[in-house]
Amino acid sequence: MVFLAEQWVLVSALSVLLAGLIVVEGRKGGQSLSHHEMTRLINAGNGIIVDVRDAKEFKAGHIVDAINIPFAKLADRASELEKHRAKTLVVVDKMGQHAGAAGKTLRDKGFTVNRLQGGIGEWQAQNLPVVKG
């Protein structure tokens, strides 16, 4: 505690830099969309859902018309999304832990990318429909 009191300038600078880093890294993966915003985008025909969970989790429940490409294979299988290049890809994962990195991978390949805020966990918590199988 004494250090924090004596070095408040350094601690403040570190806090600001850390917050800036979090914001910059978060934006690299694409803008975070609420489930309402994503639904509007998809219903307007301007978006495609890319679910980056593994196949077992995907089969247990996913959003209608989602394309499943596991996070570990995304870099190798991104070419499967070429036919959707004109649309915005919305990355969905379990709880948001891989969506930023997956979004960055797809943005680096030239796609327009957003992320579903809270992942499929938040989607299900809102009692929104999922397809099994």
DSSP file (Angstrom, degrees, kcal/mol; ACC not computed):
  #  RESIDUE AA STRUCTURE BP1 BP2  ACC     N-H-->O    O-->H-N    N-H-->O    O-->H-N    TCO  KAPPA ALPHA  PHI   PSI    X-CA   Y-CA   Z-CA
    1    1 A M     >        0   0    0      0, 0.0     4,-2.0     0, 0.0     5,-0.2   0.000 360.0 360.0 360.0 -36.0    0.0    0.0    0.0
    2    2 A V  H  >  +     0   0    0      1,-0.2     4,-2.6     2,-0.2     5,-0.2   0.913 360.0  53.0 -63.6 -41.6    2.8    2.4    0.8
    3    3 A F  H  > S+     0   0    0      1,-0.2     4,-2.9     2,-0.2    -1,-0.2   0.929 108.1  50.2 -58.9 -46.3    4.3    1.8   -2.7
    4    4 A L  H  4 S+     0   0    0      1,-0.2    -1,-0.2     2,-0.2    -2,-0.2   0.888 112.8  46.9 -60.6 -39.6    0.9    2.7   -4.3
    5    5 A A  H >< S+     0   0    0     -4,-2.0     3,-0.6     1,-0.2    -1,-0.2   0.894 117.9  41.3 -69.5 -40.0    0.7    5.9   -2.2
    6    6 A E  H 3< S+     0   0    0     -4,-2.6     3,-0.2     1,-0.2    -2,-0.2   0.827 122.7  38.5 -78.5 -31.1    4.2    7.0   -3.0
    7    7 A Q  T 3X S+     0   0    0     -4,-2.9     4,-2.4    -5,-0.2    -1,-0.2  -0.201  70.5 136.3-112.6  40.9    4.2    6.0   -6.6
    8    8 A W  H <> S+     0   0    0     -3,-0.6     4,-2.2     1,-0.2    -1,-0.2   0.795  70.6  56.5 -61.9 -29.9    0.7    7.1   -7.6
    9    9 A V  H  > S+     0   0    0     -3,-0.2     4,-2.5     2,-0.2    -1,-0.2   0.940 110.2  43.6 -67.3 -46.9    1.9    8.7  -10.8
   10   10 A L  H  > S+     0   0    0      2,-0.2     4,-2.5     1,-0.2    -2,-0.2   0.908 114.4  49.8 -64.9 -41.9    3.5    5.5  -12.0
   11   11 A V  H  X S+     0   0    0     -4,-2.4     4,-2.2     2,-0.2    -1,-0.2   0.900 111.8  49.1 -64.0 -40.8    0.5    3.4  -11.0
   12   12 A S  H  X S+     0   0    0     -4,-2.2     4,-2.3    -5,-0.2    -2,-0.2   0.918 111.4  48.9 -64.0 -44.1   -1.8    5.8  -12.8
   13   13 A A  H  X S+     0   0    0     -4,-2.5     4,-2.5     1,-0.2    -2,-0.2   0.914 111.1  50.1 -62.8 -43.1    0.3    5.7  -15.9
   14   14 A L  H  X S+     0   0    0     -4,-2.5     4,-2.5     1,-0.2    -1,-0.2   0.906 110.0  51.0 -61.1 -42.3    0.4    1.9  -15.8
   15   15 A S  H  X S+     0   0    0     -4,-2.2     4,-2.3     2,-0.2    -2,-0.2   0.908 111.0  47.6 -62.6 -43.0   -3.4    1.8  -15.4
   16   16 A V  H  X S+     0   0    0     -4,-2.3     4,-2.3     2,-0.2    -2,-0.2   0.918 113.4  47.7 -65.2 -44.0   -4.0    4.1  -18.4
   17   17 A L  H  X S+     0   0    0     -4,-2.5     4,-2.4     2,-0.2    -2,-0.2   0.901 111.8  50.1 -64.4 -40.8   -1.6    2.1  -20.6
   18   18 A L  H  X S+     0   0    0     -4,-2.5     4,-2.2     2,-0.2    -2,-0.2   0.916 110.9  48.8 -64.0 -43.7   -3.2   -1.2  -19.6
   19   19 A A  H  X S+     0   0    0     -4,-2.3     4,-2.1     1,-0.2    -2,-0.2   0.906 111.5  50.5 -62.2 -41.8   -6.7    0.1  -20.3
   20   20 A G  H  X S+     0   0    0     -4,-2.3     4,-2.7     1,-0.2    -2,-0.2   0.904 109.0  51.3 -62.4 -42.6   -5.5    1.4  -23.7
   21   21 A L  H  X S+     0   0    0     -4,-2.4     4,-2.7     1,-0.2     5,-0.3   0.909 109.1  50.5 -61.2 -43.5   -4.0   -2.0  -24.5
   22   22 A I  H  X S+     0   0    0     -4,-2.2     4,-2.1     2,-0.2    -1,-0.2   0.915 112.4  46.9 -61.8 -43.7   -7.2   -3.8  -23.7
   23   23 A V  H  X S+     0   0    0     -4,-2.1     4,-1.8     2,-0.2    -2,-0.2   0.937 114.1  46.5 -64.5 -47.5   -9.2   -1.5  -25.9
   24   24 A V  H  X S+     0   0    0     -4,-2.7     4,-1.3     1,-0.2    -2,-0.2   0.932 114.7  46.2 -63.0 -47.0   -6.8   -1.7  -28.9
   25   25 A E  H  X S+     0   0    0     -4,-2.7     4,-0.7     1,-0.2    -1,-0.2   0.876 110.8  53.9 -64.9 -36.9   -6.5   -5.5  -28.7
   26   26 A G  H >< S+     0   0    0     -4,-2.1     3,-0.6    -5,-0.3    -1,-0.2   0.869 107.0  51.1 -64.3 -36.7  -10.3   -5.8  -28.3
   27   27 A R  H >< S+     0   0    0     -4,-1.8     3,-1.6     1,-0.2    -1,-0.2   0.756  95.7  69.7 -73.7 -25.3  -10.9   -3.8  -31.5
   28   28 A K  H 3< S+     0   0    0     -4,-1.3    -1,-0.2     1,-0.3    -2,-0.2   0.827  97.8  52.3 -61.7 -30.1   -8.5   -5.9  -33.5
   29   29 A G  T << S-     0   0    0     -4,-0.7    -1,-0.3    -3,-0.6    -2,-0.2   0.407 123.2 -96.8 -86.6   1.9  -11.0   -8.8  -33.3
   30   30 A G    <   -     0   0    0     -3,-1.6    -1,-0.3    84,-0.1    84,-0.2  -0.166  53.9 -47.5 102.1 161.9  -13.8   -6.7  -34.6
   31   31 A Q  E     -a  114   0A   0     82,-0.7    84,-2.9    -3,-0.1     2,-0.5  -0.378  57.1-119.0 -67.1 142.6  -16.6   -4.7  -33.0
   32   32 A S  E     -a  115   0A   0     82,-0.2     2,-0.4    -2,-0.1    84,-0.2  -0.731  31.1-159.9 -84.9 128.1  -18.6   -6.5  -30.3
   33   33 A L  E     -a  116   0A   0     82,-3.7    84,-3.3    -2,-0.5     2,-0.1  -0.864  12.9-129.1-110.3 142.4  -22.3   -6.9  -31.2
   34   34 A S     >  -     0   0    0     -2,-0.4     4,-2.4    82,-0.2     5,-0.2  -0.351  36.1-103.3 -74.8 168.4  -25.2   -7.5  -28.9
   35   35 A H  H  > S+     0   0    0      1,-0.2     4,-2.0     2,-0.2     5,-0.1   0.827 123.8  54.0 -65.0 -29.1  -27.6  -10.3  -29.8
   36   36 A H  H  > S+     0   0    0      2,-0.2     4,-2.2     1,-0.2    -1,-0.2   0.934 109.8  45.8 -67.2 -46.3  -30.1   -7.7  -31.0
   37   37 A E  H  > S+     0   0    0      1,-0.2     4,-2.2     2,-0.2    -2,-0.2   0.900 113.6  49.2 -64.3 -41.2  -27.5   -6.1  -33.3
   38   38 A M  H  X S+     0   0    0     -4,-2.4     4,-2.7     2,-0.2     5,-0.2   0.919 109.2  52.1 -65.0 -42.9  -26.4   -9.5  -34.6
   39   39 A T  H  X S+     0   0    0     -4,-2.0     4,-2.8     1,-0.2     5,-0.2   0.913 110.3  48.7 -60.3 -43.3  -30.0  -10.6  -35.3
   40   40 A R  H  X S+     0   0    0     -4,-2.2     4,-1.7     2,-0.2    -1,-0.2   0.914 111.8  49.5 -62.1 -43.0  -30.7   -7.4  -37.3
   41   41 A L  H  <>S+     0   0    0     -4,-2.2     5,-2.1     2,-0.2     6,-0.5   0.922 114.9  43.3 -61.8 -46.1  -27.5   -7.9  -39.3
   42   42 A I  H ><5S+     0   0    0     -4,-2.7     3,-1.7     1,-0.2     5,-0.3   0.925 112.7  51.6 -67.9 -45.6  -28.3  -11.5  -40.1
   43   43 A N  H 3<5S+     0   0    0     -4,-2.8    -1,-0.2     1,-0.3    -2,-0.2   0.798 105.3  56.7 -63.6 -28.5  -32.0  -10.9  -40.9
   44   44 A A  T 3<5S-     0   0    0     -4,-1.7    -1,-0.3    -5,-0.2    -2,-0.2   0.528 116.1-117.1 -78.6  -5.4  -31.0   -8.1  -43.3
   45   45 A G  T < 5S+     0   0    0     -3,-1.7    -3,-0.2    -4,-0.2    -2,-0.1   0.671  87.1 111.0  80.1  16.7  -28.9  -10.6  -45.2
   46   46 A N      < +     0   0    0     -5,-2.1    42,-2.7    -6,-0.2     2,-0.3   0.367  66.9  54.2-104.7   4.1  -25.7   -8.7  -44.5
   47   47 A G  E     -b   88   0A   0     -6,-0.5     2,-0.4    -5,-0.3    42,-0.2  -0.964  54.0-157.7-142.8 156.7  -24.0  -11.2  -42.1
   48   48 A I  E     -b   89   0A   0     40,-2.3    42,-3.2    -2,-0.3     2,-0.5  -0.995  23.7-130.3-130.4 136.1  -22.9  -14.8  -41.7
   49   49 A I  E     -b   90   0A   0     -2,-0.4    18,-2.8    16,-0.3     2,-0.6  -0.765  17.5-167.4 -91.0 128.4  -22.3  -16.5  -38.3
   50   50 A V  E     -bc  91  67A   0     40,-2.8    42,-2.7    -2,-0.5     2,-0.6  -0.954   6.7-158.8-115.9 110.3  -19.0  -18.3  -37.9
   51   51 A D  E     -bc  92  68A   0     16,-2.8    18,-2.1    -2,-0.6    42,-0.2  -0.804   7.4-172.1 -92.3 118.6  -19.0  -20.5  -34.8
   52   52 A V        +     0   0    0     40,-2.8    19,-2.3    -2,-0.6    20,-0.2   0.200  46.9 112.3-100.5  15.9  -15.5  -21.3  -33.7
   53   53 A R  S    S-     0   0    0     39,-0.3    16,-0.1    17,-0.2    -2,-0.1  -0.405  79.5 -87.0 -78.9 165.0  -16.3  -23.9  -31.0
   54   54 A D     >  -     0   0    0     16,-0.1     4,-2.3     1,-0.1     3,-0.2  -0.258  42.8-102.3 -70.1 165.0  -15.3  -27.5  -31.5
   55   55 A A  H  > S+     0   0    0      1,-0.2     4,-2.5     2,-0.2     5,-0.2   0.831 119.0  55.6 -59.6 -37.0  -17.7  -29.8  -33.4
   56   56 A K  H  > S+     0   0    0      2,-0.2     4,-1.3     1,-0.2    -1,-0.2   0.931 111.4  42.7 -64.0 -45.9  -19.0  -31.5  -30.2
   57   57 A E  H  > S+     0   0    0     -3,-0.2     4,-0.7     2,-0.2    -2,-0.2   0.883 112.7  54.7 -66.4 -38.1  -20.0  -28.2  -28.6
   58   58 A F  H >< S+     0   0    0     -4,-2.3     3,-1.0     1,-0.2    -2,-0.2   0.921 107.9  48.5 -61.0 -45.5  -21.5  -27.0  -32.0
   59   59 A K  H 3< S+     0   0    0     -4,-2.5    74,-3.1     1,-0.2    -1,-0.2   0.784 102.5  63.5 -67.1 -27.2  -23.7  -30.1  -32.3
   60   60 A A  H 3< S-     0   0    0     -4,-1.3    -1,-0.2     1,-0.3    -2,-0.2   0.727 130.1 -32.2 -70.2 -20.9  -24.9  -29.6  -28.7
   61   61 A G    <<  +     0   0    0     -3,-1.0     2,-0.3    -4,-0.7    -1,-0.3  -0.434  68.7 165.6 162.3 122.5  -26.5  -26.3  -29.7
   62   62 A H  B     -E  131   0B   0     69,-2.2    69,-3.6    -3,-0.2     2,-0.2  -0.924  42.5 -85.8-142.8 167.6  -25.7  -23.6  -32.2
   63   63 A I    >   -     0   0    0     -2,-0.3     3,-1.9    67,-0.2    67,-0.1  -0.511  61.4 -86.9 -75.4 142.4  -27.4  -20.5  -33.8
   64   64 A V  T 3  S+     0   0    0     65,-0.3   -15,-0.1     1,-0.3    -1,-0.1  -0.186 109.9   6.4 -52.8 135.7  -29.4  -21.3  -37.0
   65   65 A D  T 3  S+     0   0    0      1,-0.2   -16,-0.3    -3,-0.1    -1,-0.3   0.586  90.0 153.7  66.6  14.4  -27.3  -21.3  -40.2
   66   66 A A    <   -     0   0    0     -3,-1.9     2,-0.5   -18,-0.1    -1,-0.2  -0.457  41.4-133.4 -71.9 146.1  -24.0  -20.9  -38.4
   67   67 A I  E     -c   50   0A   0    -18,-2.8   -16,-2.8    -2,-0.1     2,-0.7  -0.889  17.7-141.2 -99.6 127.6  -20.9  -22.2  -40.1
   68   68 A N  E     +c   51   0A   0     -2,-0.5   -16,-0.2   -18,-0.2   -18,-0.1  -0.818  34.3 155.0 -97.7 115.7  -18.7  -24.3  -37.8
   69   69 A I        -     0   0    0    -18,-2.1     5,-0.1    -2,-0.7   -15,-0.1  -0.903  42.4-127.0-133.6 105.7  -15.0  -23.8  -38.1
   70   70 A P    >>  -     0   0    0      0, 0.0     3,-1.6     0, 0.0     4,-0.6  -0.171  18.7-119.1 -54.5 143.9  -13.1  -24.7  -34.9
   71   71 A F  G >4 S+     0   0    0    -19,-2.3     3,-1.1     1,-0.3     4,-0.4   0.860 112.5  57.3 -51.8 -43.0  -10.8  -22.0  -33.6
   72   72 A A  G 34 S+     0   0    0      1,-0.3    -1,-0.3   -20,-0.2     4,-0.2   0.738 115.1  37.5 -64.4 -22.6   -7.7  -24.3  -33.9
   73   73 A K  G <> S+     0   0    0     -3,-1.6     4,-2.1     1,-0.1     3,-0.3   0.362  86.8 102.4-108.5   3.1   -8.4  -24.9  -37.6
   74   74 A L  H <X S+     0   0    0     -3,-1.1     4,-1.0    -4,-0.6    -2,-0.1   0.890  78.6  51.3 -60.1 -45.5   -9.6  -21.4  -38.5
   75   75 A A  H  4 S+     0   0    0     -4,-0.4     3,-0.3     1,-0.2    -1,-0.2   0.886 115.8  42.6 -60.7 -38.7   -6.4  -20.2  -40.2
   76   76 A D  H  4 S+     0   0    0     -3,-0.3     3,-0.3     1,-0.2    -1,-0.2   0.805 120.6  40.5 -76.8 -30.1   -6.3  -23.3  -42.4
   77   77 A R  H >< S+     0   0    0     -4,-2.1     3,-2.0     1,-0.2     4,-0.2   0.320  78.7 105.4-104.5   8.1  -10.0  -23.3  -43.3
   78   78 A A  G ><  +     0   0    0     -4,-1.0     3,-2.0    -3,-0.3    -1,-0.2   0.776  68.8  72.2 -59.8 -26.0  -10.7  -19.6  -43.8
   79   79 A S  G >  S+     0   0    0     -3,-0.3     3,-1.5     1,-0.3    -1,-0.3   0.746  82.6  70.8 -62.5 -22.0  -10.8  -20.2  -47.5
   80   80 A E  G <  S+     0   0    0     -3,-2.0     3,-0.3     1,-0.3    -1,-0.3   0.685  94.8  55.6 -65.8 -16.8  -14.2  -21.9  -47.0
   81   81 A L  G X  S+     0   0    0     -3,-2.0     3,-2.2    -4,-0.2    -1,-0.3   0.410  74.7 102.4 -96.2   0.5  -15.6  -18.4  -46.2
   82   82 A E  G X  S+     0   0    0     -3,-1.5     3,-1.8     1,-0.3     4,-0.2   0.846  75.0  59.6 -54.5 -38.1  -14.5  -16.8  -49.5
   83   83 A K  G 3  S+     0   0    0     -3,-0.3    -1,-0.3     1,-0.3     3,-0.2   0.642 106.0  50.2 -68.5 -11.3  -18.0  -17.0  -50.9
   84   84 A H  G X  S+     0   0    0     -3,-2.2     3,-2.0     1,-0.1    -1,-0.3   0.169  73.4 116.0-107.7  15.5  -19.2  -14.8  -48.0
   85   85 A R  T <  S+     0   0    0     -3,-1.8    27,-0.4     1,-0.3    -1,-0.1   0.808  71.2  57.8 -58.4 -32.3  -16.5  -12.1  -48.4
   86   86 A A  T 3  S+     0   0    0     -3,-0.2    -1,-0.3    -4,-0.2     2,-0.2   0.633 102.0  69.3 -74.1 -12.7  -19.0   -9.4  -49.3
   87   87 A K  S <  S-     0   0    0     -3,-2.0    25,-0.5     1,-0.0     2,-0.5  -0.592  91.6-101.8-104.0 165.3  -20.8  -10.0  -45.9
   88   88 A T  E     -bd  47 112A   0    -42,-2.7   -40,-2.3    -2,-0.2     2,-0.5  -0.743  32.6-139.4 -84.4 128.9  -19.8   -9.3  -42.4
   89   89 A L  E     -bd  48 113A   0     23,-3.0    25,-2.8    -2,-0.5     2,-0.6  -0.777  10.5-156.0 -88.9 130.5  -18.7  -12.4  -40.5
   90   90 A V  E     -bd  49 114A   0    -42,-3.2   -40,-2.8    -2,-0.5     2,-0.4  -0.933  11.3-146.4-109.1 113.2  -19.9  -12.6  -36.9
   91   91 A V  E     -bd  50 115A   0     23,-2.9    25,-2.5    -2,-0.6     2,-0.4  -0.648  17.0-173.7 -84.1 129.6  -17.6  -14.7  -34.8
   92   92 A V  E     +b   51   0A   0    -42,-2.7   -40,-2.8    -2,-0.4   -39,-0.3  -0.982  10.8 160.2-123.7 133.1  -19.3  -16.8  -32.0
   93   93 A D        -     0   0    0     -2,-0.4    27,-3.2    23,-0.3    28,-0.3  -0.628  54.2 -78.6-132.2-164.1  -17.6  -18.8  -29.4
   94   94 A K  S    S-     0   0    0     25,-0.2    27,-2.4    -2,-0.2    28,-0.2   0.970 111.6 -18.3 -69.0 -54.4  -18.5  -20.2  -26.0
   95   95 A M  S    S-     0   0    0     24,-0.2    24,-0.2    25,-0.2    23,-0.2   0.255 103.0 -82.0-139.9  11.7  -18.1  -17.1  -23.8
   96   96 A G  S  > S+     0   0    0     22,-0.1     4,-0.6    21,-0.1    23,-0.1   0.428  93.6 118.2 102.8  -0.3  -16.0  -14.7  -25.8
   97   97 A Q  T  4 S+     0   0    0      1,-0.2     4,-0.2     2,-0.1    22,-0.0   0.793  87.0  25.2 -74.3 -28.1  -12.6  -16.0  -25.0
   98   98 A H  T  > S+     0   0    0      2,-0.1     4,-2.8     1,-0.1     5,-0.3   0.529  98.0  89.2-109.7  -9.9  -11.6  -16.9  -28.6
   99   99 A A  H  > S+     0   0    0      1,-0.2     4,-2.7     2,-0.2     5,-0.2   0.878  87.6  50.5 -60.7 -40.9  -13.7  -14.5  -30.5
  100  100 A G  H  X S+     0   0    0     -4,-0.6     4,-2.2     2,-0.2    -1,-0.2   0.937 114.4  42.6 -62.8 -47.6  -11.1  -11.7  -30.5
  101  101 A A  H  > S+     0   0    0     -4,-0.2     4,-2.1     2,-0.2    -2,-0.2   0.892 116.0  49.2 -67.3 -39.5   -8.3  -13.8  -31.7
  102  102 A A  H  X S+     0   0    0     -4,-2.8     4,-2.2     2,-0.2    -2,-0.2   0.910 111.0  50.7 -65.4 -41.5  -10.5  -15.5  -34.3
  103  103 A G  H  X S+     0   0    0     -4,-2.7     4,-2.8    -5,-0.3    -2,-0.2   0.901 108.9  50.9 -62.2 -41.5  -11.7  -12.2  -35.5
  104  104 A K  H  X S+     0   0    0     -4,-2.2     4,-2.5     2,-0.2    -1,-0.2   0.910 108.4  52.6 -62.9 -41.7   -8.2  -10.9  -35.8
  105  105 A T  H  X S+     0   0    0     -4,-2.1     4,-0.7     1,-0.2    -2,-0.2   0.924 113.5  43.2 -58.6 -45.5   -7.2  -14.0  -37.9
  106  106 A L  H ><>S+     0   0    0     -4,-2.2     5,-2.1     1,-0.2     3,-0.5   0.879 112.1  52.6 -71.1 -37.8  -10.2  -13.4  -40.3
  107  107 A R  H ><5S+     0   0    0     -4,-2.8     3,-1.9     1,-0.2    -1,-0.2   0.895 104.7  56.7 -63.6 -38.3   -9.5   -9.6  -40.5
  108  108 A D  H 3<5S+     0   0    0     -4,-2.5    -1,-0.2     1,-0.3    -2,-0.2   0.758 104.3  54.1 -63.5 -23.4   -5.9  -10.3  -41.4
  109  109 A K  T <<5S-     0   0    0     -4,-0.7    -1,-0.3    -3,-0.5    -2,-0.2   0.334 128.4 -98.7 -92.7   5.6   -7.3  -12.4  -44.3
  110  110 A G  T < 5S+     0   0    0     -3,-1.9    -3,-0.2     1,-0.3     2,-0.2   0.550  77.0 135.6  95.2   8.8   -9.3   -9.4  -45.5
  111  111 A F      < -     0   0    0     -5,-2.1     2,-0.6    -8,-0.1    -1,-0.3  -0.550  58.3-119.4 -87.8 154.2  -12.8  -10.2  -44.1
  112  112 A T  E     - d   0  88A   0    -25,-0.5   -23,-3.0   -27,-0.4     2,-0.4  -0.846  44.9-172.2 -88.4 125.1  -15.1   -7.7  -42.3
  113  113 A V  E     + d   0  89A   0     -2,-0.6   -82,-0.7   -25,-0.2     2,-0.3  -0.952  23.2 171.0-132.4 140.0  -15.6   -9.2  -38.8
  114  114 A N  E     -ad  31  90A   0    -25,-2.8   -23,-2.9    -2,-0.4     2,-0.3  -0.861  24.2-132.5-129.8 169.6  -17.6   -8.5  -35.7
  115  115 A R  E     -ad  32  91A   0    -84,-2.9   -82,-3.7    -2,-0.3     2,-0.6  -0.948  17.8-117.2-125.9 147.0  -18.0  -10.6  -32.5
  116  116 A L  E >   -a   33   0A   0    -25,-2.5     3,-1.6    -2,-0.3   -23,-0.3  -0.737  37.6-120.8 -81.1 120.8  -21.1  -11.7  -30.6
  117  117 A Q  T 3  S+     0   0    0    -84,-3.3   -82,-0.1    -2,-0.6   -21,-0.1  -0.440  93.8   4.9 -63.4 123.9  -20.8  -10.2  -27.2
  118  118 A G  T 3> S-     0   0    0     -2,-0.2     4,-1.4   -23,-0.2     3,-0.4   0.376 104.7-124.2  83.3  -5.0  -20.8  -12.9  -24.5
  119  119 A G  H <>  -     0   0    0     -3,-1.6     4,-1.7     1,-0.2     3,-0.5  -0.078  57.7 -36.5  63.6-164.0  -20.7  -15.7  -27.1
  120  120 A I  H  > S+     0   0    0    -27,-3.2     4,-2.7     1,-0.2     5,-0.2   0.768 134.0  67.0 -66.8 -25.3  -23.2  -18.6  -27.2
  121  121 A G  H  > S+     0   0    0    -27,-2.4     4,-1.9    -3,-0.4    -1,-0.2   0.923 104.6  41.9 -60.1 -45.1  -23.4  -18.6  -23.4
  122  122 A E  H  X S+     0   0    0     -4,-1.4     4,-1.5    -3,-0.5    -2,-0.2   0.878 111.8  56.5 -68.9 -38.4  -25.1  -15.1  -23.5
  123  123 A W  H  <>S+     0   0    0     -4,-1.7     5,-1.8     1,-0.2     3,-0.3   0.936 112.0  41.6 -57.4 -48.4  -27.3  -16.2  -26.4
  124  124 A Q  H ><5S+     0   0    0     -4,-2.7     3,-1.9     1,-0.2    -1,-0.2   0.846 108.0  60.4 -70.6 -33.8  -28.6  -19.1  -24.5
  125  125 A A  H 3<5S+     0   0    0     -4,-1.9    -1,-0.2     1,-0.3    -2,-0.2   0.799 102.6  53.5 -63.4 -27.4  -28.9  -17.1  -21.3
  126  126 A Q  T 3<5S-     0   0    0     -4,-1.5    -1,-0.3    -3,-0.3    -2,-0.2   0.325 117.5-117.2 -86.7   7.6  -31.3  -14.8  -23.1
  127  127 A N  T < 5 +     0   0    0     -3,-1.9    -3,-0.2     1,-0.2    -2,-0.1   0.835  58.8 159.3  58.2  37.1  -33.4  -17.9  -24.1
  128  128 A L      < -     0   0    0     -5,-1.8    -1,-0.2     1,-0.1    -2,-0.0  -0.592  47.0 -86.9 -87.2 153.8  -32.7  -17.4  -27.8
  129  129 A P        -     0   0    0      0, 0.0     2,-0.3     0, 0.0   -65,-0.3  -0.257  43.1-175.6 -69.8 144.0  -33.2  -20.3  -30.1
  130  130 A V        -     0   0    0    -67,-0.1     2,-0.4    -3,-0.1   -67,-0.2  -0.950  19.1-133.8-130.5 154.5  -30.5  -22.9  -30.8
  131  131 A V  B     -E   62   0B   0    -69,-3.6   -69,-2.2    -2,-0.3     2,-0.4  -0.900  17.8-149.6-107.5 135.6  -30.4  -25.8  -33.2
  132  132 A K              0   0    0     -2,-0.4   -72,-0.2   -71,-0.2   -73,-0.1  -0.832 360.0 360.0-106.3 145.4  -29.0  -29.2  -32.0
  133  133 A G              0   0    0    -74,-3.1   -74,-0.2    -2,-0.4    -1,-0.2   0.428 360.0 360.0 111.0 360.0  -27.3  -31.7  -34.3
